[in-house]
Amino acid sequence: MGTLGALGLELVQMDTPPTTAYLQIYTEKRCKANCQFCAQASGSFADLTHIARGMYVPFDLEAVVRRLKMAYEREYLARTCIQTVLYDTWWEDTIYLIKRIRKESQIPISLSVFPLNTGKYEDLKKIGVNDLVIPLDACTPELFDKIKGKATGGPYSWERHIEGMKLASAIFEKVGTHLIIGLGESDEDAIRIISSLSNNNVNTALFSYTYIPGTQSIASDKTENESVRHYRTVQLARHLILRKLTSGMMFKDGVLIDYGVDADVILQTIEDGNAFQTSGCPGCNRPMANETFSKILNYPKKPGDIEKHNIKKDLGLIV
């Protein structure tokens, strides 16, 4: 919906417009996968116009493609991101959409997709995909199996996702992935996989788990305050890992107890604010994709003084 507003195709009141156009091919069939958190899943009863909280309103393809070109040339948008779901003709439809966009514009294209073979990765690179994202979502093999793998009756596996990233990284300069924080992982689980992926040239974007009515609910034993502390801790740790600022982190019973940096580095990082902004491909700010107005965990723009104060409270640095 925010994308339609940024393209001038709908009148949408926005505090912060999206800087990426978020697209998904509309189909009335549910995805063949059964990821427990997803509105599109085969076992979901949620509205098909959603993935997470973001609403994907069906709209005319030609109008969207024309406006993408204009919005990119006028610097309203920095890129477009195409989300895929698994159905019979998803590959043909996705190729058509990419070619149609590329015929009109040089706007950078990100594609979020499940693992493919080398030939398909090469085809995507050839027709103009700039960045490839293979969402891992869960932080451990056990959680992956429970949330989107064999236990759900879906087609995905942890091993194939990891292998898919390795294959893709040989073709694309850098591959991205998504982790949904709040599925039952510990600080240590999340931080160790972020570090491991970073060592293999995979950039991790963080999403916070938000239940969507009609999806298959994922229970958490964490209180709201503990969930927020956990998310902020992983955000901060991710930033320190990617910037190579930490000398090694320490954990106790899965909880992070030492970031491996001096206290002033943590305070400087909070003041800078970048660690707590939306993570992902360049030019992605993803406003309100999986947030509620009462608690924004991924800021779509630079946090202000009030937001920085709240981050310190979330992390337990002040009362």
JOJO-V504010 format. One record per residue. N is the residue number from 0. RES is the residue in one small letter. SS is DSSP state (2 for helix, 1 for strand, 0 for the rest). PHI is phi in whole degrees, -180 to 180 (NA if undefined). PSI is psi in radians with two decimals (* if undefined). Layout:
N/RES/SS/PHI/PSI
N/RES/SS/PHI/PSI
//
This chain:
0/m/0/NA/-0.71
1/g/2/-64/-0.60
2/t/2/-63/-0.76
3/l/2/-60/-0.64
4/g/2/-65/-0.77
5/a/2/-65/-0.53
6/l/0/-84/-0.10
7/g/0/75/0.38
8/l/0/-99/-0.23
9/e/0/-142/2.62
10/l/0/-87/1.86
11/v/0/-127/2.18
12/q/0/-83/2.09
13/m/0/-134/2.32
14/d/0/-70/-0.73
15/t/0/-135/1.85
16/p/0/-68/2.68
17/p/0/-67/2.50
18/t/0/-100/-0.06
19/t/1/-122/2.49
20/a/1/-87/2.14
21/y/1/-101/2.08
22/l/1/-123/2.58
23/q/1/-146/2.42
24/i/0/-74/2.20
25/y/0/-82/2.29
26/t/0/-140/2.58
27/e/0/-85/-0.01
28/k/0/-96/2.48
29/r/0/-75/2.74
30/c/0/-62/2.53
31/k/0/-73/-0.33
32/a/0/-80/2.89
33/n/0/-134/0.83
34/c/0/-61/2.20
35/q/0/-65/-0.41
36/f/0/-92/-0.13
37/c/0/-101/2.37
38/a/0/-67/-0.42
39/q/0/-85/-0.13
40/a/0/-61/2.68
41/s/0/-61/-0.53
42/g/0/-97/0.16
43/s/0/-91/2.66
44/f/0/-114/0.22
45/a/0/-74/2.85
46/d/0/-61/2.30
47/l/0/-71/-0.12
48/t/0/-85/0.13
49/h/1/-120/2.72
50/i/0/-113/-1.22
51/a/0/-105/-2.22
52/r/0/-76/-0.46
53/g/0/-64/2.37
54/m/1/-97/2.18
55/y/0/-104/1.65
56/v/0/-82/2.20
57/p/0/-58/2.36
58/f/0/-149/2.77
59/d/0/-63/2.22
60/l/2/-59/-0.82
61/e/2/-63/-0.68
62/a/2/-65/-0.72
63/v/2/-65/-0.78
64/v/2/-63/-0.76
65/r/2/-61/-0.79
66/r/2/-72/-0.52
67/l/2/-60/-0.79
68/k/2/-58/-0.84
69/m/2/-65/-0.77
70/a/2/-66/-0.64
71/y/2/-70/-0.77
72/e/2/-64/-0.56
73/r/0/-92/0.08
74/e/0/65/0.49
75/y/0/-77/-0.57
76/l/0/-126/2.53
77/a/0/-100/-0.39
78/r/1/-167/3.06
79/t/1/-126/2.55
80/c/1/-124/2.16
81/i/1/-104/2.14
82/q/1/-94/2.40
83/t/0/-114/2.62
84/v/0/-126/2.79
85/l/0/-93/1.88
86/y/0/-145/3.04
87/d/0/-56/-0.74
88/t/0/-110/0.45
89/w/2/-60/-0.68
90/w/2/-66/-0.86
91/e/2/-62/-0.73
92/d/2/-66/-0.71
93/t/2/-67/-0.76
94/i/2/-60/-0.75
95/y/2/-61/-0.79
96/l/2/-62/-0.80
97/i/2/-61/-0.81
98/k/2/-64/-0.65
99/r/2/-66/-0.72
100/i/2/-66/-0.81
101/r/2/-67/-0.48
102/k/2/-64/-0.56
103/e/2/-96/-0.52
104/s/0/-150/2.73
105/q/0/-100/0.33
106/i/0/-55/2.30
107/p/1/-58/2.43
108/i/1/-117/2.22
109/s/1/-106/2.49
110/l/1/-125/2.15
111/s/1/-99/2.06
112/v/0/-149/2.76
113/f/0/-76/2.97
114/p/0/-60/2.43
115/l/0/-127/3.11
116/n/0/-88/2.93
117/t/2/-59/-0.68
118/g/2/-60/-0.72
119/k/2/-69/-0.68
120/y/2/-60/-0.75
121/e/2/-65/-0.68
122/d/2/-62/-0.74
123/l/2/-64/-0.74
124/k/2/-63/-0.72
125/k/2/-65/-0.65
126/i/2/-89/0.00
127/g/0/118/0.24
128/v/0/-76/2.24
129/n/0/-91/-0.69
130/d/1/-133/2.39
131/l/1/-115/2.37
132/v/1/-124/2.25
133/i/0/-119/1.74
134/p/0/-68/2.10
135/l/0/-85/-0.66
136/d/1/70/-1.03
137/a/0/-91/2.67
138/c/0/-92/-0.23
139/t/0/-137/2.74
140/p/2/-58/-0.66
141/e/2/-66/-0.77
142/l/2/-67/-0.67
143/f/2/-58/-0.83
144/d/2/-61/-0.71
145/k/2/-72/-0.65
146/i/2/-91/-0.66
147/k/0/-145/0.10
148/g/0/-103/-2.50
149/k/2/-57/-0.68
150/a/2/-65/-0.36
151/t/2/-92/-0.11
152/g/0/81/0.16
153/g/0/-88/3.04
154/p/0/-91/-0.02
155/y/0/-93/2.73
156/s/0/-141/2.63
157/w/2/-57/-0.82
158/e/2/-61/-0.74
159/r/2/-69/-0.62
160/h/2/-65/-0.79
161/i/2/-63/-0.78
162/e/2/-64/-0.67
163/g/2/-62/-0.67
164/m/2/-65/-0.71
165/k/2/-64/-0.76
166/l/2/-64/-0.76
167/a/2/-67/-0.61
168/s/2/-68/-0.32
169/a/0/-78/-0.27
170/i/0/-110/-0.74
171/f/0/-99/2.52
172/e/0/-58/-0.75
173/k/0/-144/2.37
174/v/1/-105/2.55
175/g/1/-111/2.84
176/t/1/-145/2.92
177/h/1/-117/2.47
178/l/1/-122/2.28
179/i/1/-95/2.02
180/i/1/-92/2.22
181/g/0/120/0.32
182/l/0/-97/0.07
183/g/0/117/0.04
184/e/0/-78/2.79
185/s/0/-93/2.97
186/d/2/-52/-0.82
187/e/2/-63/-0.74
188/d/2/-56/-0.87
189/a/2/-67/-0.80
190/i/2/-69/-0.66
191/r/2/-67/-0.67
192/i/2/-73/-0.60
193/i/2/-61/-0.78
194/s/2/-65/-0.76
195/s/2/-63/-0.78
196/l/2/-66/-0.71
197/s/2/-61/-0.68
198/n/2/-64/-0.37
199/n/0/-105/0.39
200/n/0/65/0.57
201/v/1/-111/2.15
202/n/1/-87/2.25
203/t/1/-101/2.19
204/a/1/-102/2.43
205/l/1/-102/2.37
206/f/1/-123/2.58
207/s/1/-98/2.38
208/y/0/-69/2.23
209/t/0/-132/2.18
210/y/0/-69/2.34
211/i/0/-111/2.20
212/p/0/-53/2.29
213/g/0/100/-0.31
214/t/0/-86/3.03
215/q/0/-88/1.80
216/s/0/-58/2.46
217/i/0/-113/1.95
218/a/0/-73/2.53
219/s/0/-130/2.46
220/d/0/-94/0.10
221/k/0/-87/2.50
222/t/0/-72/2.93
223/e/2/-61/-0.76
224/n/2/-63/-0.70
225/e/2/-69/-0.64
226/s/2/-63/-0.72
227/v/2/-68/-0.76
228/r/2/-58/-0.78
229/h/2/-59/-0.81
230/y/2/-65/-0.83
231/r/2/-62/-0.68
232/t/2/-61/-0.79
233/v/2/-66/-0.70
234/q/2/-57/-0.87
235/l/2/-65/-0.78
236/a/2/-63/-0.74
237/r/2/-57/-0.82
238/h/2/-60/-0.80
239/l/2/-65/-0.65
240/i/2/-67/-0.85
241/l/2/-66/-0.54
242/r/0/-88/0.01
243/k/0/55/0.77
244/l/0/-97/-0.33
245/t/0/-94/2.51
246/s/0/-94/0.03
247/g/0/134/2.22
248/m/0/-97/2.71
249/m/1/-122/2.55
250/f/1/-131/2.69
251/k/1/-137/2.05
252/d/0/53/0.68
253/g/0/85/-0.16
254/v/1/-97/2.33
255/l/1/-70/2.22
256/i/1/-118/-0.17
257/d/1/-154/2.09
258/y/0/-77/-0.19
259/g/0/77/0.42
260/v/0/-140/2.83
261/d/0/-69/2.72
262/a/2/-59/-0.60
263/d/2/-69/-0.46
264/v/2/-68/-0.70
265/i/2/-63/-0.80
266/l/2/-65/-0.69
267/q/2/-65/-0.66
268/t/2/-65/-0.70
269/i/2/-66/-0.74
270/e/2/-63/-0.66
271/d/2/-65/-0.73
272/g/0/87/-0.31
273/n/2/-60/-0.60
274/a/2/-61/-0.40
275/f/2/-108/0.10
276/q/1/-85/2.91
277/t/0/-54/2.31
278/s/0/-105/2.61
279/g/0/155/-2.61
280/c/0/-68/2.77
281/p/0/-57/2.36
282/g/0/83/0.23
283/c/0/-103/2.10
284/n/0/-118/-0.24
285/r/0/44/0.91
286/p/0/-65/2.24
287/m/0/62/0.41
288/a/0/-66/-0.71
289/n/0/-142/0.65
290/e/0/-112/2.88
291/t/1/-119/2.72
292/f/0/-64/-0.43
293/s/0/-76/-0.37
294/k/1/-152/1.79
295/i/0/-96/2.10
296/l/0/-101/-0.44
297/n/0/-118/1.77
298/y/1/-74/2.26
299/p/0/-79/-0.09
300/k/0/-150/3.05
301/k/0/-55/2.20
302/p/0/-63/2.45
303/g/0/-89/-3.02
304/d/2/-61/-0.73
305/i/2/-64/-0.76
306/e/2/-63/-0.72
307/k/2/-64/-0.68
308/h/2/-62/-0.76
309/n/2/-67/-0.61
310/i/2/-62/-0.77
311/k/2/-60/-0.69
312/k/2/-67/-0.76
313/d/2/-58/-0.66
314/l/0/-84/-0.07
315/g/0/77/0.34
316/l/0/-81/-0.45
317/i/0/-137/2.81
318/v/0/-90/*
//
